[in-house]
């Protein structure tokens, strides 16, 4: 692991790598849920692919609303970028944990 320290102590490069890693895990989890919904996995109790697509869409909007700082209007790197990255990583970790119920 290139970034072993806690997320809040990571440098920008590690934050970017960690964010991509969690986004990849999230994509993999949703692909698995979509596949399982398509094959009518009984453990999903009849939940459809559309249900999980809706959850993902709403979660993305929630994450953006929670983590985005609307006061930042520049393309320059700012402390707000770091706060957004930390928030997005933490929220993705929590979302993945919640999806493990399925």
MMTF fields as JSON, N, C-alpha, C and O atoms, coordinates in Angstrom:
{
  "mmtfVersion": "1.0.0",
  "mmtfProducer": "UNKNOWN",
  "numBonds": 407,
  "numAtoms": 408,
  "numGroups": 102,
  "numChains": 1,
  "numModels": 1,
  "chainsPerModel": [1],
  "groupsPerChain": [102],
  "chainIdList": ["A"],
  "bondAtomList": [4, 2, 8, 6, 12, 10, 16, 14, 20, 18, 24, 22, 28, 26, 32, 30, 36, 34, 40, 38, 44, 42, 48, 46, 52, 50, 56, 54, 60, 58, 64, 62, 68, 66, 72, 70, 76, 74, 80, 78, 84, 82, 88, 86, 92, 90, 96, 94, 100, 98, 104, 102, 108, 106, 112, 110, 116, 114, 120, 118, 124, 122, 128, 126, 132, 130, 136, 134, 140, 138, 144, 142, 148, 146, 152, 150, 156, 154, 160, 158, 164, 162, 168, 166, 172, 170, 176, 174, 180, 178, 184, 182, 188, 186, 192, 190, 196, 194, 200, 198, 204, 202, 208, 206, 212, 210, 216, 214, 220, 218, 224, 222, 228, 226, 232, 230, 236, 234, 240, 238, 244, 242, 248, 246, 252, 250, 256, 254, 260, 258, 264, 262, 268, 266, 272, 270, 276, 274, 280, 278, 284, 282, 288, 286, 292, 290, 296, 294, 300, 298, 304, 302, 308, 306, 312, 310, 316, 314, 320, 318, 324, 322, 328, 326, 332, 330, 336, 334, 340, 338, 344, 342, 348, 346, 352, 350, 356, 354, 360, 358, 364, 362, 368, 366, 372, 370, 376, 374, 380, 378, 384, 382, 388, 386, 392, 390, 396, 394, 400, 398, 404, 402],
  "bondOrderList": [1, 1, 1, 1, 1, 1, 1, 1, 1, 1, 1, 1, 1, 1, 1, 1, 1, 1, 1, 1, 1, 1, 1, 1, 1, 1, 1, 1, 1, 1, 1, 1, 1, 1, 1, 1, 1, 1, 1, 1, 1, 1, 1, 1, 1, 1, 1, 1, 1, 1, 1, 1, 1, 1, 1, 1, 1, 1, 1, 1, 1, 1, 1, 1, 1, 1, 1, 1, 1, 1, 1, 1, 1, 1, 1, 1, 1, 1, 1, 1, 1, 1, 1, 1, 1, 1, 1, 1, 1, 1, 1, 1, 1, 1, 1, 1, 1, 1, 1, 1, 1],
  "groupList": [{"groupName": "UNK", "atomNameList": ["N", "CA", "C", "O"], "elementList": ["N", "C", "C", "O"], "formalChargeList": [0, 0, 0, 0], "bondAtomList": [1, 0, 2, 1, 3, 2], "bondOrderList": [1, 1, 2], "singleLetterCode": "X", "chemCompType": "L-PEPTIDE LINKING"}],
  "groupTypeList": [0, 0, 0, 0, 0, 0, 0, 0, 0, 0, 0, 0, 0, 0, 0, 0, 0, 0, 0, 0, 0, 0, 0, 0, 0, 0, 0, 0, 0, 0, 0, 0, 0, 0, 0, 0, 0, 0, 0, 0, 0, 0, 0, 0, 0, 0, 0, 0, 0, 0, 0, 0, 0, 0, 0, 0, 0, 0, 0, 0, 0, 0, 0, 0, 0, 0, 0, 0, 0, 0, 0, 0, 0, 0, 0, 0, 0, 0, 0, 0, 0, 0, 0, 0, 0, 0, 0, 0, 0, 0, 0, 0, 0, 0, 0, 0, 0, 0, 0, 0, 0, 0],
  "groupIdList": [1, 2, 3, 4, 5, 6, 7, 8, 9, 10, 11, 12, 13, 14, 15, 16, 17, 18, 19, 20, 21, 22, 23, 24, 25, 26, 27, 28, 29, 30, 31, 32, 33, 34, 35, 36, 37, 38, 39, 40, 41, 42, 43, 44, 45, 46, 47, 48, 49, 50, 51, 52, 53, 54, 55, 56, 57, 58, 59, 60, 61, 62, 63, 64, 65, 66, 67, 68, 69, 70, 71, 72, 73, 74, 75, 76, 77, 78, 79, 80, 81, 82, 83, 84, 85, 86, 87, 88, 89, 90, 91, 92, 93, 94, 95, 96, 97, 98, 99, 100, 101, 102],
  "secStructList": [7, 7, 7, 7, 1, 7, 4, 4, 4, 7, 7, 2, 2, 2, 2, 2, 2, 2, 2, 2, 2, 2, 2, 2, 2, 2, 2, 2, 2, 2, 2, 2, 2, 2, 2, 2, 2, 2, 6, 6, 7, 4, 4, 4, 6, 6, 7, 7, 2, 2, 2, 2, 2, 2, 2, 2, 2, 2, 2, 2, 2, 2, 2, 2, 2, 2, 2, 7, 7, 6, 6, 7, 7, 7, 1, 1, 7, 7, 2, 2, 2, 2, 2, 2, 2, 2, 2, 2, 2, 2, 2, 2, 2, 2, 2, 2, 2, 2, 2, 6, 6, 7],
  "xCoordList": [0.848, 0.0, 0.89, 1.747, 0.69, 1.492, 1.109, 1.902, -0.075, -0.596, -1.113, -2.322, -0.207, -0.643, -1.192, -1.88, -0.891, -1.318, -2.833, -3.467, -3.421, -4.857, -5.166, -4.313, -6.374, -6.772, -6.532, -6.078, -6.824, -6.692, -5.242, -4.987, -4.29, -2.879, -2.221, -1.013, -2.996, -2.452, -2.131, -2.781, -1.113, -0.827, -1.775, -2.549, -1.706, -2.631, -2.563, -3.593, -1.353, -1.213, -1.894, -2.59, -1.692, -2.318, -3.831, -4.559, -4.301, -5.751, -6.351, -7.393, -5.691, -6.167, -6.173, -7.145, -5.091, -5.01, -6.068, -6.723, -6.218, -7.18, -8.599, -9.431, -8.875, -10.198, -10.509, -11.601, -9.55, -9.742, -9.944, -10.76, -9.193, -9.308, -10.724, -11.332, -11.238, -12.581, -13.653, -14.649, -13.463, -14.411, -14.426, -15.484, -13.254, -13.177, -13.898, -14.618, -13.709, -14.401, -15.906, -16.669, -16.332, -17.757, -18.325, -19.404, -17.615, -18.061, -18.182, -19.152, -17.203, -17.233, -18.419, -19.085, -18.689, -19.807, -21.133, -21.99, -21.308, -22.552, -22.685, -23.785, -21.613, -21.687, -22.149, -22.972, -21.612, -22.017, -23.503, -24.236, -23.94, -25.348, -26.259, -27.316, -25.864, -26.649, -26.739, -27.807, -25.605, -25.591, -26.503, -27.294, -26.383, -27.187, -28.672, -29.511, -29.004, -30.408, -30.934, -32.07, -30.109, -30.51, -30.779, -31.698, -29.967, -30.144, -31.119, -31.287, -31.762, -32.789, -32.245, -32.867, -31.091, -30.487, -31.476, -31.929, -31.798, -32.803, -32.368, -33.215, -31.072, -30.581, -30.91, -30.844, -31.262, -31.637, -33.133, -33.601, -33.876, -35.305, -36.106, -36.966, -35.822, -36.587, -36.192, -36.849, -35.145, -34.716, -34.161, -33.414, -34.534, -34.179, -32.906, -32.382, -32.441, -31.287, -31.622, -30.776, -32.874, -33.301, -33.251, -32.935, -33.558, -33.483, -32.049, -31.821, -31.1, -29.702, -29.177, -28.34, -29.655, -29.272, -29.787, -29.091, -30.991, -31.568, -30.786, -30.509, -30.434, -29.646, -28.326, -27.898, -27.692, -26.392, -26.528, -25.733, -27.511, -27.736, -28.005, -27.43, -28.866, -29.188, -27.978, -27.761, -27.19, -25.997, -24.988, -24.385, -24.802, -23.866, -24.289, -23.453, -25.589, -26.092, -25.883, -25.493, -26.146, -25.962, -24.497, -24.198, -23.587, -22.16, -21.726, -20.986, -22.181, -21.825, -22.35, -21.639, -23.578, -24.159, -23.438, -23.184, -23.116, -22.453, -21.018, -20.578, -20.294, -18.851, -18.454, -17.382, -19.273, -18.877, -19.001, -19.94, -18.046, -18.06, -18.448, -17.62, -19.683, -20.131, -19.437, -19.567, -18.708, -18.023, -16.732, -16.164, -16.26, -15.03, -15.396, -16.112, -14.892, -15.243, -14.017, -14.09, -12.909, -11.671, -11.208, -11.556, -10.425, -9.865, -8.572, -8.017, -8.084, -6.84, -7.041, -8.127, -5.991, -6.044, -6.171, -5.423, -7.102, -7.329, -7.483, -7.622, -7.459, -7.758, -9.125, -9.334, -10.059, -11.388, -11.311, -12.092, -10.376, -10.201, -9.829, -10.326, -8.964, -8.533, -9.708, -9.915, -10.469, -11.635, -12.634, -13.195, -12.86, -13.762, -13.25, -14.018, -11.965, -11.394, -11.538, -11.925, -11.23, -11.368, -12.816, -13.092, -13.722, -15.145, -15.605, -16.285, -15.24, -15.668, -15.145, -15.872, -13.912, -13.345, -14.097, -14.488, -14.3, -15.005, -16.433, -16.904, -17.122, -18.497, -18.548, -19.468, -17.581, -17.534, -17.283, -17.89, -16.388, -16.139, -17.42, -17.743, -18.142, -19.39, -20.444, -21.179, -20.527, -21.494, -21.176, -22.075, -19.893, -19.498, -19.872, -20.354, -19.651, -20.002, -21.51, -21.936, -22.311, -23.757, -24.185, -25.116, -23.507, -23.868, -23.494, -24.009, -22.615, -22.237, -23.41, -23.352, -24.471, -25.671, -26.269, -26.937, -26.029, -26.588, -25.586, -25.825],
  "yCoordList": [-1.182, 0.0, 1.241, 1.393, 2.107, 3.313, 4.378, 5.278, 4.291, 5.33, 4.712, 4.65, 4.259, 3.525, 4.393, 3.888, 5.701, 6.533, 6.782, 6.532, 7.272, 7.596, 8.612, 9.422, 8.566, 9.407, 10.886, 11.617, 11.33, 12.762, 13.24, 14.441, 12.304, 12.672, 12.446, 12.637, 12.047, 11.768, 13.038, 14.069, 12.952, 14.075, 14.01, 13.063, 15.015, 15.11, 13.896, 13.415, 13.407, 12.251, 11.025, 10.291, 10.808, 9.658, 9.806, 8.828, 11.011, 11.23, 10.876, 10.226, 11.305, 11.014, 9.51, 8.976, 8.826, 7.372, 6.639, 5.716, 7.057, 6.41, 6.639, 5.733, 7.836, 8.139, 7.246, 6.685, 7.115, 6.243, 4.789, 4.074, 4.362, 2.989, 2.728, 1.706, 3.654, 3.466, 3.57, 2.849, 4.458, 4.544, 3.238, 2.791, 2.624, 1.328, 0.246, -0.568, 0.231, -0.746, -0.541, -1.506, 0.724, 1.021, 0.564, -0.026, 0.83, 0.371, -1.147, -1.683, -1.835, -3.299, -3.794, -4.749, -3.16, -3.564, -3.384, -4.267, -2.241, -2.028, -2.99, -3.474, -3.274, -4.26, -5.606, -6.281, -5.996, -7.249, -7.202, -8.162, -6.108, -5.987, -6.005, -6.635, -5.323, -5.338, -6.757, -7.199, -7.472, -8.852, -9.731, -10.516, -9.591, -10.404, -10.08, -10.979, -8.802, -8.427, -9.021, -9.492, -8.995, -9.552, -11.058, -11.573, -11.756, -13.204, -13.559, -14.731, -12.532, -12.717, -13.449, -14.384, -13.015, -13.567, -13.406, -12.299, -14.503, -14.49, -13.64, -13.138, -13.47, -12.66, -11.177, -10.411, -10.772, -9.382, -9.141, -8.01, -10.181, -10.086, -9.329, -8.512, -9.605, -9.026, -7.618, -7.026, -7.065, -5.732, -5.778, -6.688, -4.792, -4.797, -4.0, -3.28, -4.168, -3.391, -1.904, -1.079, -1.567, -0.172, 0.395, 1.569, -0.431, 0.016, 0.427, 1.498, -0.419, -0.119, 1.049, 1.816, 1.192, 2.346, 3.633, 4.649, 3.583, 4.732, 5.063, 6.23, 4.036, 4.241, 4.907, 5.848, 4.417, 4.978, 6.441, 7.287, 6.724, 8.088, 9.027, 10.113, 8.612, 9.448, 9.602, 10.671, 8.543, 8.626, 9.599, 10.391, 9.544, 10.471, 11.914, 12.765, 12.192, 13.541, 13.936, 15.065, 13.002, 13.258, 13.569, 14.518, 12.769, 12.977, 14.347, 15.059, 14.711, 16.012, 17.143, 18.112, 17.016, 18.055, 18.146, 19.241, 17.007, 16.973, 17.475, 18.228, 17.069, 17.327, 18.563, 19.118, 19.004, 20.106, 21.44, 21.661, 22.315, 23.655, 24.63, 24.946, 25.111, 25.983, 27.34, 28.078, 27.686, 28.973, 28.962, 30.021, 27.776, 27.685, 27.859, 27.039, 28.942, 29.246, 29.286, 29.796, 28.765, 28.801, 27.383, 26.441, 27.244, 25.935, 25.659, 24.565, 26.631, 26.449, 25.501, 25.438, 24.759, 23.878, 24.73, 25.688, 24.381, 25.121, 24.13, 22.928, 24.633, 23.732, 23.069, 21.967, 23.733, 23.147, 21.869, 20.941, 21.818, 20.6, 19.417, 18.306, 19.667, 18.616, 18.168, 16.975, 19.14, 18.808, 17.984, 17.015, 18.366, 17.598, 16.162, 15.208, 16.014, 14.674, 13.825, 12.66, 14.4, 13.657, 13.238, 12.092, 14.158, 13.875, 12.791, 11.845, 12.925, 11.964, 10.56, 9.581, 10.455, 9.149, 8.553, 7.386, 9.346, 8.843, 8.431, 7.392, 9.226, 8.895, 7.642, 6.836, 7.471, 6.273, 5.037, 3.991, 5.151, 4.028, 3.649, 2.466, 4.633, 4.355, 3.754, 2.854, 4.238, 3.704, 2.253, 1.416, 1.957, 0.574, -0.324, -1.44, 0.157, -0.614, -0.886, -1.993, 0.127, -0.056, -1.071, -1.846, -1.067, -1.997, -3.434, -4.364, -3.63, -4.986, -5.768, -6.994, -5.072, -5.765, -6.656, -7.644, -6.31, -7.064, -8.098, -8.871],
  "zCoordList": [0.0, 0.0, 0.0, 0.87, -0.954, -1.074, -0.052, 0.225, 0.503, 1.384, 2.687, 2.908, 3.542, 4.732, 5.866, 6.754, 5.841, 6.958, 6.916, 5.891, 8.02, 7.986, 6.893, 6.529, 6.378, 5.257, 5.545, 4.665, 6.744, 7.021, 7.072, 7.164, 7.013, 7.0, 5.64, 5.498, 4.653, 3.325, 2.568, 2.749, 1.709, 0.827, -0.374, -0.512, -1.23, -2.363, -3.295, -3.768, -3.556, -4.447, -3.854, -4.556, -2.562, -1.91, -1.848, -2.017, -1.609, -1.604, -2.959, -3.035, -4.02, -5.369, -5.631, -6.167, -5.255, -5.445, -4.613, -5.096, -3.383, -2.499, -2.985, -2.938, -3.447, -3.982, -5.183, -5.275, -6.101, -7.269, -6.852, -7.434, -5.837, -5.344, -4.821, -5.139, -4.021, -3.483, -4.555, -4.505, -5.522, -6.631, -7.423, -7.868, -7.598, -8.279, -7.496, -8.075, -6.186, -5.346, -5.419, -5.478, -5.417, -5.503, -6.851, -6.896, -7.937, -9.254, -9.291, -9.828, -8.724, -8.676, -7.871, -8.271, -6.747, -5.897, -6.628, -6.586, -7.301, -8.035, -9.21, -9.477, -9.91, -10.997, -10.462, -11.082, -9.3, -8.675, -8.283, -8.523, -7.692, -7.309, -8.536, -8.508, -9.609, -10.847, -11.4, -11.821, -11.395, -11.885, -11.03, -11.553, -9.727, -8.813, -8.947, -8.875, -9.141, -9.335, -10.639, -10.7, -11.67, -12.968, -12.875, -13.512, -12.076, -11.935, -10.816, -10.477, -10.242, -9.205, -7.977, -7.473, -7.51, -6.294, -5.136, -4.845, -4.491, -3.416, -2.23, -1.492, -2.036, -0.919, -1.094, -0.132, -2.305, -2.55, -2.337, -2.467, -2.014, -1.684, -2.746, -2.418, -4.003, -5.098, -5.505, -6.361, -4.919, -5.319, -6.742, -7.102, -7.534, -8.955, -9.236, -8.386, -10.463, -10.928, -10.883, -10.539, -11.235, -11.213, -9.794, -9.604, -8.806, -7.419, -7.08, -6.518, -7.42, -7.108, -7.942, -7.467, -9.172, -9.993, -9.338, -9.323, -8.807, -8.121, -6.848, -6.57, -6.08, -4.867, -5.215, -4.547, -6.253, -6.64, -7.061, -6.653, -7.855, -8.322, -7.147, -7.07, -6.249, -5.088, -4.181, -3.611, -4.044, -3.214, -3.81, -3.085, -5.112, -5.769, -5.52, -5.218, -5.645, -5.405, -3.941, -3.642, -3.046, -1.614, -1.31, -0.585, -1.865, -1.629, -2.14, -1.462, -3.322, -3.883, -3.001, -2.735, -2.557, -1.711, -0.369, 0.132, 0.2, 1.494, 1.418, 2.286, 0.397, 0.347, -0.448, -0.209, -1.374, -2.242, -1.511, -0.747, -1.758, -1.187, -2.292, -3.147, -2.295, -3.384, -3.402, -4.378, -2.353, -2.327, -3.137, -3.404, -3.531, -4.314, -5.782, -6.358, -6.381, -7.775, -8.674, -9.792, -8.211, -8.991, -9.287, -8.575, -10.338, -10.677, -9.933, -10.043, -9.177, -8.442, -7.274, -6.698, -6.922, -5.765, -4.503, -4.314, -3.664, -2.426, -1.286, -1.516, -0.051, 1.073, 0.933, 1.442, 0.245, 0.046, -0.793, -0.581, -1.739, -2.546, -1.654, -1.838, -0.705, 0.224, 1.091, 1.31, 1.578, 2.406, 1.601, 2.113, 0.334, -0.518, -0.684, -0.559, -0.963, -1.159, 0.094, 0.015, 1.243, 2.506, 2.727, 3.082, 2.517, 2.702, 1.725, 2.124, 0.458, -0.558, -0.244, -0.411, 0.202, 0.542, 1.725, 1.691, 2.762, 3.95, 3.602, 4.065, 2.8, 2.436, 1.56, 1.693, 0.677, -0.165, 0.688, 0.46, 1.672, 2.581, 3.314, 3.426, 3.808, 4.528, 3.606, 4.013, 2.374, 1.412, 1.071, 0.995, 0.865, 0.604, 1.786, 1.596, 2.973, 4.182, 4.219, 4.548, 3.88, 3.865, 2.801, 3.021, 1.65, 0.575, 0.912, 0.292, 1.878, 2.259, 2.845, 2.936, 3.243, 3.744, 2.671, 2.975, 1.427, 0.315, -0.075, -1.003]
}
